[in-house]
Amino acid sequence: MATPTEENYLKALLALADPEGRTTISKLGEALQVSTPSANSMVRKLSERGLVDYQKYQPLRLTEAGRKAAALVVRKHRLTEMFLVDVMGFGWEEVHTIAEQIEHVDSPDFFARMDKLMGHPRIDPHGSPIPDAEGSIDDLHHRRLDECLVGETATISGLDHSSNDFLHYLNGRDLSLRTELTIEKKEAYDGSLTVSYPGHPREVLSKVVASKLLVE
């Protein structure tokens, strides 16, 4: 059984991995806000357990066992977030910290029952895919809103960034998953978009915001 700290390292390694599955000690330490020597020590420990492919001065890579273990931590986190929103009525901006604590509960049956109770959701409240019980993660093939053309209509289906500040920003503009937007104008100078959606006939979104909204 992995400790909460080990699970946090595995989850971070999965999140930081490039398309080839690699990351570095320095990026890992920065993400977890620990020193490079501390990160290095934990990675060696995970390597000894067969969860990380570690070679001195080489990029880090989760082994298949490590990737599955990391994905199952993500599964517990995202199932918990969905339960908090759909069943308990929390706002999507309220659930991350609670899920960070519950994700370390070592009870597969608890999370299996949570999953069944909700009808086996495929995404969490922020539109991120929920790994299945075997650790497989769907690729949902989203586009970013800033890639859409003038005249297109797109539906928000996920977020590329889900900090509390960003979620509160979206709440203030009545933007959430499944909101359908029409691109009315795109500024050539700064890439900002003028969009319309129910209750908002004209709303300007910066390129920064539009690049964090995933659509289909």
VEXVEXBA-201691 format. One line per field, with one value per residue (C-alpha): residue number from 0; x, y, z. Coordinates in Angstrom, 3 decimals, decimal comma, always signed. Example, Ala and Ser with C-alpha at 12.3 -4.5 7.8 and 13.67 -1.06 7.14 Angstrom:
! VEXVEXBA-201691
num	c(0|1);
px	c(+12,300|+13,670);
py	c(-4,500|-1,060);
pz	c(+7,800|+7,140);
***
This chain:
! VEXVEXBA-201691
num	c(0|1|2|3|4|5|6|7|8|9|10|11|12|13|14|15|16|17|18|19|20|21|22|23|24|25|26|27|28|29|30|31|32|33|34|35|36|37|38|39|40|41|42|43|44|45|46|47|48|49|50|51|52|53|54|55|56|57|58|59|60|61|62|63|64|65|66|67|68|69|70|71|72|73|74|75|76|77|78|79|80|81|82|83|84|85|86|87|88|89|90|91|92|93|94|95|96|97|98|99|100|101|102|103|104|105|106|107|108|109|110|111|112|113|114|115|116|117|118|119|120|121|122|123|124|125|126|127|128|129|130|131|132|133|134|135|136|137|138|139|140|141|142|143|144|145|146|147|148|149|150|151|152|153|154|155|156|157|158|159|160|161|162|163|164|165|166|167|168|169|170|171|172|173|174|175|176|177|178|179|180|181|182|183|184|185|186|187|188|189|190|191|192|193|194|195|196|197|198|199|200|201|202|203|204|205|206|207|208|209|210|211|212|213|214|215);
px	c(+0,000|+1,399|+1,500|-0,327|+3,031|+3,931|+0,527|+1,026|+4,352|+2,828|-0,058|+2,347|+4,528|+1,456|+0,298|+3,745|+4,516|+5,162|+3,721|+6,523|+5,690|+8,788|+9,482|+12,393|+13,290|+13,353|+9,831|+8,600|+10,108|+8,657|+5,175|+5,189|+7,006|+9,813|+13,568|+15,305|+17,133|+13,796|+12,206|+15,235|+15,045|+11,373|+11,842|+14,612|+12,232|+9,491|+12,026|+12,977|+9,291|+9,102|+6,868|+9,294|+11,982|+14,851|+18,377|+20,735|+20,672|+17,938|+14,252|+11,838|+9,151|+6,425|+6,545|+3,313|+2,643|+3,396|+1,162|-1,741|-1,210|-1,144|-4,265|-6,144|-5,328|-6,653|-9,753|-10,452|-9,952|-12,222|-14,937|-14,956|-15,230|-18,154|-19,872|-19,445|-21,002|-23,709|-24,829|-23,915|-24,493|-21,048|-19,924|-17,224|-14,935|-15,299|-14,357|-10,632|-9,311|-11,820|-11,014|-7,282|-7,924|-10,391|-8,250|-5,900|-8,598|-7,527|-10,898|-11,561|-15,079|-15,876|-15,008|-16,649|-19,908|-19,530|-19,013|-22,081|-24,270|-23,558|-24,112|-20,411|-19,665|-16,994|-15,924|-15,486|-17,170|-14,426|-14,740|-11,612|-11,888|-12,296|-9,951|-11,700|-11,063|-8,123|-6,477|-7,322|-7,960|-10,062|-8,688|-11,630|-10,148|-11,208|-10,378|-9,601|-12,143|-9,473|-9,049|-12,661|-13,542|-15,924|-19,460|-18,803|-20,908|-19,159|-20,101|-17,826|-16,865|-13,799|-11,209|-7,483|-7,051|-9,268|-7,848|-10,366|-9,724|-10,551|-13,651|-14,919|-14,263|-16,380|-19,123|-19,280|-19,967|-22,442|-20,042|-20,039|-19,829|-22,381|-22,703|-23,112|-21,276|-21,260|-18,106|-19,208|-15,820|-12,110|-9,659|-6,642|-4,529|-4,832|-6,867|-9,742|-13,155|-16,581|-19,072|-22,781|-24,540|-27,838|-28,384|-25,234|-25,715|-22,216|-19,338|-15,639|-13,222|-9,471|-7,250|-5,924|-9,433|-10,435|-7,323|-8,342|-11,875|-12,094|-14,966|-16,612);
py	c(+0,000|+3,404|+6,213|+9,503|+11,123|+8,350|+8,626|+12,377|+11,735|+9,167|+11,484|+14,347|+12,166|+11,215|+14,826|+16,129|+13,428|+14,602|+12,669|+10,106|+9,741|+11,577|+14,355|+15,564|+15,672|+19,474|+19,721|+17,164|+19,050|+22,324|+20,836|+19,336|+22,306|+20,177|+20,378|+18,481|+16,218|+15,348|+14,566|+12,510|+10,485|+9,647|+8,767|+6,313|+4,705|+4,418|+3,004|+0,283|-0,683|-0,953|+2,090|+4,523|+3,998|+5,986|+6,420|+9,118|+12,275|+10,768|+11,755|+10,003|+7,684|+5,762|+2,018|+0,350|-0,559|+3,004|+4,493|+2,284|+3,150|+6,861|+6,597|+4,882|+7,777|+10,149|+7,940|+8,252|+12,026|+12,611|+10,234|+12,082|+15,465|+14,197|+12,772|+16,032|+18,038|+15,684|+14,044|+16,499|+19,763|+21,346|+23,894|+22,811|+25,398|+23,795|+20,177|+19,944|+20,277|+17,764|+15,275|+15,681|+14,186|+11,455|+10,211|+8,546|+6,306|+2,708|+1,075|-0,024|-1,111|+2,373|+3,969|+1,159|+1,816|+5,560|+4,940|+2,649|+5,064|+7,799|+5,540|+5,228|+8,812|+9,219|+12,749|+14,768|+18,159|+19,944|+17,714|+15,625|+11,891|+9,548|+6,540|+3,179|+0,534|-0,811|+2,613|+3,243|+6,903|+7,989|+10,555|+12,893|+14,800|+18,298|+21,518|+24,814|+27,589|+29,932|+27,517|+28,001|+30,192|+33,132|+31,857|+28,482|+27,222|+25,085|+23,487|+23,715|+20,151|+20,576|+22,881|+23,000|+24,742|+24,454|+26,727|+28,280|+31,740|+30,515|+28,635|+31,720|+33,757|+31,316|+31,314|+35,109|+34,851|+31,939|+29,670|+25,966|+22,560|+22,157|+25,913|+26,456|+29,496|+31,114|+32,902|+36,344|+38,030|+37,346|+40,220|+39,921|+42,008|+40,065|+36,969|+37,874|+36,489|+38,050|+35,261|+34,882|+32,276|+32,000|+35,135|+36,776|+38,249|+39,769|+38,666|+39,290|+36,530|+37,054|+34,658|+33,385|+32,421|+31,030|+28,841|+27,198|+26,329|+22,949|+22,493|+20,046);
pz	c(+0,000|-1,000|+1,523|+0,782|-0,019|-2,451|-4,100|-4,495|-6,239|-8,573|-9,430|-10,122|-12,351|-14,380|-14,683|-15,696|-18,262|-21,809|-24,808|-24,355|-20,660|-19,405|-16,921|-14,788|-11,106|-11,160|-12,621|-10,124|-7,181|-8,431|-8,859|-5,364|-3,810|-2,407|-2,823|-5,610|-3,098|-1,434|-4,796|-5,793|-2,589|-3,076|-6,744|-5,789|-3,299|-5,924|-8,368|-5,886|-5,742|-9,523|-9,981|-11,633|-14,254|-12,734|-14,078|-12,868|-15,049|-17,258|-17,527|-15,200|-16,490|-14,690|-15,237|-16,313|-12,679|-11,627|-14,308|-13,220|-9,552|-10,399|-12,561|-9,741|-7,394|-10,058|-10,346|-6,610|-6,761|-9,744|-8,553|-5,232|-6,955|-9,026|-5,942|-4,048|-6,902|-8,199|-4,963|-2,213|-4,063|-3,708|-6,296|-8,742|-7,152|-3,689|-4,237|-4,997|-1,443|-0,067|-2,845|-2,138|+1,289|+0,305|-2,628|-0,121|+1,396|+0,779|+0,092|-3,505|-2,530|-1,216|-4,555|-6,556|-4,726|-5,226|-8,946|-9,165|-7,200|-9,765|-12,782|-13,700|-14,824|-17,490|-16,548|-13,366|-12,700|-14,649|-17,714|-17,054|-17,827|-14,859|-15,187|-15,066|-12,417|-14,439|-14,695|-18,360|-19,217|-22,197|-24,636|-25,144|-28,121|-27,095|-28,922|-27,224|-27,607|-29,006|-31,950|-33,074|-36,026|-36,174|-36,703|-35,075|-32,197|-29,594|-26,278|-23,237|-22,340|-20,142|-18,627|-19,242|-15,884|-12,813|-10,126|-7,744|-9,189|-12,692|-11,542|-9,699|-12,874|-14,884|-12,246|-12,463|-16,186|-15,981|-17,839|-17,013|-18,671|-21,466|-22,033|-25,789|-27,162|-30,582|-31,719|-32,897|-33,348|-32,934|-32,423|-34,695|-32,307|-29,052|-29,914|-27,599|-28,519|-28,467|-27,788|-27,172|-25,049|-23,129|-21,060|-22,463|-25,956|-25,927|-23,694|-24,363|-23,327|-23,355|-25,296|-21,957|-20,857|-24,251|-24,348|-21,062|-22,187|-23,937|-26,350|-28,696);
***
